[in-house]
Amino acid sequence: MNARRLAHLLGNWRRHGSRQGTADLAAGLRLLILDGRLPAGTALPPERELAAALDVSRTMIAGAWERLKADGLVVSRRGAGSWTAIPATAGHREPPDDPDTIDLARAVPPAIAGIAAAAEAAAPRLATELCSHGYYEQGMPDLRERLADRYTARGLPTTPDQILVTNGAHVAFAMALRLFTGPGDRVLIEQPTYPNAIEAILGAHAVPVPVAMTESGWDLDGVEATLRQTAPRLAYLIPDFQNPTGARLDADGRRRLGAAFRRARTPVVIDETNVDLDFTAAPLPPFSAFGGDLVVAVGSAGKSYWGGLRLGWVRAPAEVIARLTTARRGLDLGSAVFEQLVLSELLDGPPEPMLDRRRVLVERRDTLVALLREQCPDWAFTVPDGGLSLWCLLPAPVSTRLAAVAQNFGVRIAPGSFFTPHGGLERYLRVPYTQPVDVLGEAVRRLTAAAASVAECRAPIAENGFIPVT
């Protein structure tokens, strides 16, 4: 982070009429760190350069650094400079299931209409498969053909040998990590991003390198700079209704980032699990159309049809698919036949169930927007054109505390810190609109009561603050 860019991020950091310059500067930097705009591990500019960029004394910079060091937000080492950090927090454990608790931690809708009919239609086809060995390492040919046709219809000509069926998009990403990275390799990610992707990167002993999202979406300059400066072996992006922000990368941004990855020769995994949940009439072309042979697109039946199908897929060049198929043998030997038959029936079916799913999600989104604007008017958010959740900016950095206290009010929700590799984002909260309208009303009522409790007593974070997130 160079001094000029940090000065730009700080903006008007002085409080009007304040003479506490050191405290004001430390507060501005603290907010950038806790909001994730300065991810943990970001190297800070030298004191002299930042002092010149801000037109302040070097003593003021040193004083701000000392305040942040005392809070554990800045770490320094002689000869190595200073960098941002997030203080370590106590370990978490998963709370027991409670049928009276409303689950807003999982942004997952129930099964789409027609699942049972598709399963019934698949049963006769299953009978013919019983005479075979049942192992399809790359996926059943019929299903791969249908998935290839979907990409072709979206403007990306695809053949079945460019498709690999997996046990969910998450497993597909794990396969890509196994193929492209080794221990200690860097993986570029957005911040915030999908929590289980972070866990997969850490599980592969790779190093996540976050690039902070901006209020308007992707920091294209930041991605390009990170590619140049860190030379990551792989990147992971969610350009369609990003989880958790709901942002969507426009065609110009896809074109620019596609060119950047080609220049850097960095493979990129594009997570398309939300691509079917588009509430607009103007779908964008796949990112793969701009990134060429370096793009590995992963999709899933989980958000589109039903998480219980546990099926995903990869779309990539045939040579990459062959390597992934070989690499998967260390993880599994293929996906369940019956579920593949059911998904084939769903893909062959009429469009009405998917259209109805989008209509229901729009209704629930609009309901949640109205409820939050009425009951939490100081929460800010952008209404997304698709996806499953709102990314809410809170008036104070209390996200983790609020999520912990909310469990006492009968609602589970994911704080902003879950969506980063190093913590932070304490002013953000993901609120899904996947529950029925009446449940959303009760959930917001409970969440509002929890927020009022936090504001009154500044309650400490509970030990059982862990929440499984999807």
DALINNOR-V882561 format. One line per field, one symbol per residue. ss: DSSP state (a for helix, b for strand, c for the rest). burial: I if it has 16 or more other C-alpha atoms within 10 Angstrom, else O. A space follows every 10 residues. Layout:
ss->???
burial->???
This chain:
ss->ccaaaaaaaa cccccccccc aaaaaaaaaa aaaacccccc ccbcccaaaa aaaacccaaa aaaaaaaaaa cccbbbbccc bbbbcccccc cccbcccccc cbbccccccc ccccaaaaaa aaaaaaaaac cccccccccc aaaaaaaaaa aaacccccca aabbbbccaa aaaaaaaaaa cccccbbbbb bcccaaaaaa aaacccbbbb bbcbccbcca aaaaaaaaaa cccbbbbccc cccccccccc aaaaaaaaaa aaaaccbbbb bccccccbcc cccccccaaa aaaabbbbbb ccccccaaac cbbbbccaaa aaaaaaaaaa ccccccaaaa aaaaaaaacc caaaaaaaaa aaaaaaaaaa aaaaaccccb cccccbccbb bbbcccccaa aaaaaaaacc bbcbbaaaac cccccccbbb bbccccaaaa aaaaaaaaaa aaaaaaaccc cccccbcccc
burial->OOIOOIIOOI OOIIOOOOOO IIIIIIIIII IIIIIIIIII IIIIIOIOOI IOIIOOOIOI IIIIIIIIIO OOIIIOOOOO OIIIIIOOOO OOOOOOOOOO OIIIIIIIIO IIIIIOOIIO OIOOOIOOOO OOOOOOIIII OOIIIIIIIO IOOOOIOIII IIIIIIIIII IIIIIIIIOO IOOOIIIIII IIIIIOIIOI IIOIIIIIII IIIOOOIIII OOIIOIIOOO IIIIIIIIII IIIIIIIIIO OOIIIOIIII IIOOIIIIII IIIIIIIIIO OOOIOIIIII IIIIIIIIII IIIIIIIOII IIIIIIIIOI IIOIIOOIOO OOIIIIIIII IIIIIIIOOO OOIIOOIIOI IIOIIOIIIO IIOOOIOOII IOIIIIIIII IIIIOOIIII IIIIIIIOII IIIIIIIIII IIIIIIIIII IIIIIOIOOI IOIIIIIIII IOIIOOOOOO IIOOIIIOIO
